[in-house]
Every structure is written in C-alpha cells, then in structure tokens.
Amino acid sequence: MSAPSAVLEDGHREIVEAFETFVRRELAPLAAELPETEDQVPYDLRAYVRKRSAALGFYAGDYPEELGGSGMPFTAVVLLHHAAGRSGCVLAPYALAGSDGPSPLLRNGTPEQVERHLVPLVRGEQTRCLALTEPQAGSDAFHLTTTAVRTGDQWVVNGRKTFVSNAEHAGLALVVAATDLGDGAGPTSGATAFVMPMDQPGLRIGQRYEGMSGEPLFELLLDGVRLGPEAVIGGEDAVGAATALAIDSLSRGRLVVAAMCNGIAEHALRLGVEYARERRAFGRVIGDYQHVQEHLVTTRAEVEASKLLTLACARLVDEGTESPENAALAKLTASETAVRAVDRSLQVHGATGWVRGHPLEFLYRYVRMTTIIEGTSEVQKVIIARSMGLN
C-alpha cells in the first residue's frame, strides 16, 4: 500500500531499510524459536539483541558518536521505532533504546556522570530503571513523598516507588525525590534527580507486579539511602531542577511511544487486510463486505494521519523545537489509534484472532498499556488544553 507519509520518510529510507534487514535476517529467526504462548522474552536474549544492535549503530542512534551512538537525527530514530512496531517481530523493540536504555535525564549530567553512567547505556552494556511514580502519585508524578534530605555533604533518601520497569535487571536507578536542604524549611526547593547503583545500601526491590502482556513491574524501597553530591544528576546547580529536566525527557519519550504505536497499528492493519483477502464466508472473501471494509479503511485513514503528525513533530525536534504540546498531541493520537486499530483487526479475524498465541491476541493485551505509559491520555489532554489557554 502506498502512503502519503512515505514523502516524509525518504530522507532516512536507507537507515530504515538497513534496520529492517537486520530484523528480518537476524532477529526474526531468533523470535521464531520462542514459544508462541510465552509473553516474556528471556533476558539474556534481550541483552544479546541490545548489544548486537548497538554494534550495528541502531540502538540509541540519536546519541553522539563519541558516546557510542550514531548521531542520527531524531526523525530517523522515530522511524526506526515505527519500523520495529510494524515488523511484528517481538525482538525488534529490544533493538532500540527504550525505558531501560539511556535517558535524556543523563544528557544533563556532569561530564563524570556522562562517562560513568550514560556511555555504558548508549553502548548497550548496561541497563537502568526510572523510579518516579509513587503509590499516591501516578499521573500527578511530581506530587512526591520520597524525600532527599541534605545532611552535611551527603543526601539521605527515603521513600517508596512503584511500577518501576526493568528493576530486577537494571545496573542503576534514576530516582526523583522532593529535596529538603536541611535548613528547616522542608522539601521546598523542588524535585531532584539522583543516579544510584542498584546495589546501593538501603535500596531494595519490593513487590513484583505482573502486567497484562507479561512484562513485570516492581516496587523500589529506599530506606536511608546515603548518596554523595556526585549522585545529583547535573551537579549542584541541578538541585531542585528535576521537573524541568523530566519534562524535556518525557517529550522525546512520548514521540518514541507514538512512533511505536503507529507501527503496531500498521502491523495490525496489514494482518487484517491479509485475512480479509483470504477468509471466505457466505461464498465470498470477507473483504468484499462493507462492514469489514469499514474496519480496515477507517484504520488506514487514522494510521496515516497519526503517522504524519508524529513525523512532523519529530522534524520539529530536529529543528530545535521540543514542545510538550506537540509530543502530547502525537502520543495521544497514536496510542488511541493503535488501540482502535488492533481492536478492529481482531474483530475482522473473529475467534481466530482471539485464540492464545495469535499475534493479535498478544497485541490486544500489549497495546492497551500505550495509553497509560509516558503519561495517560487524560494527562496528554491536560497538556494540550493548557497550551490552548484553557485551565
């Protein structure tokens, strides 16, 4: 199927085609060996895919070459995430930096932090987790009860974080806490981001949660964790600045999620079209019936509109415009579109798509999280509303 969005892809087609070749030749055969009814990919296989992709220059491709990246434009990275989702290969997403990879938060780190923590992440040699969400602060992410109190030249961190992905395999954690300067005024100076190794005394993993699509999440408990000044991401000048740094990080993360969603939606559409062309009922292929056509045509229109929006926002990032409003528009549109696309395609398949082990059965469970991660759809609407002068 030709597509209007192809016009915006031409500038990075060679990179995308090289990635698709890698997925087809190396990852798809490995994925074919995995049990059809097993949702979780073994961690050692994830690590292999991550390191292999980093060696080829795809993983964390937008980071500078001196850090181990490829210096790609952000638009190219967005197109790679779209290609990963579109491929239908369960290993493809692990070939690109996600929530366990290098964080834009660390882009703001000191030179020592960049060398010690960011470089191994960019090269795929280590993974991390982000500890931001708290039991009483989900969408209201910066309503923090976890505190970091300055005591002499050290920080003492206490609190509880929840829904932390990759905690069991991460080498380090990025922890956001309300800052108390120890002057008796309490945590009034804003949120501060800290980097700490997962074996830091006082830091431990608590409860484990199983997600709908098999991906576990964890609770992190911080009990008197003592950190030196070198643990503050960005150094002394960044004390209390985590909110601004995180907003910048979230904007890019939301565009990456949008791209992944567009790819998933396109994959679901392809499955639906292929099935509608082959499946026969009442003496005809079901694609002849208008009700089936309605599902697929509506999905195609929505996917193309969402993809164009995401690519336009990514190009603006490359031009120096990182707008929370743009990222929210793209993420809201793409995630909601992907949920509808998978739902419609499963409806076209009927019971065939509902059976455990079918790609759509997994996608139906997997795609639902995309309207929640990196900010719920409702949070995206609040951001957009405020940019319109509302509330």
Secondary structure, DSSP 8 states (H G I E B T S, - for coil): ---TTHHHHGGGHHHHHHHHHHIIIIIHHHHHTS-TT--S--HHHHHHHHHHHHHHT-TTTTS-GGGTS----HHHHHHHHHHHHHH--TTGGGGS--TTS--HHHHTS-HHHIIIIIHHHHTTS--EEEE--BTTBSSSTT----EEEEETTEEEEEEEEEEEETTTT-SEEEEEEEEE-SSSS-S-S-EEEEEEETT-TTEEEEEEEE-TTS-EEEEEEEEEEEE-GGGBTT-GGGTT-HHHHHHHHHHHHHHHHHHHHHHHHHHHHHHHHHHHHH-EETTEEGGGSHHHHHHHHHHHHHHHHHHHHHHHHHHHHHTT---HHHHHHHHHHHHHHHHHHHHHHHHHHTHHHHSTTSHHHHHHHHGGGGGTTTS-HHHHHHHHHHHTT--
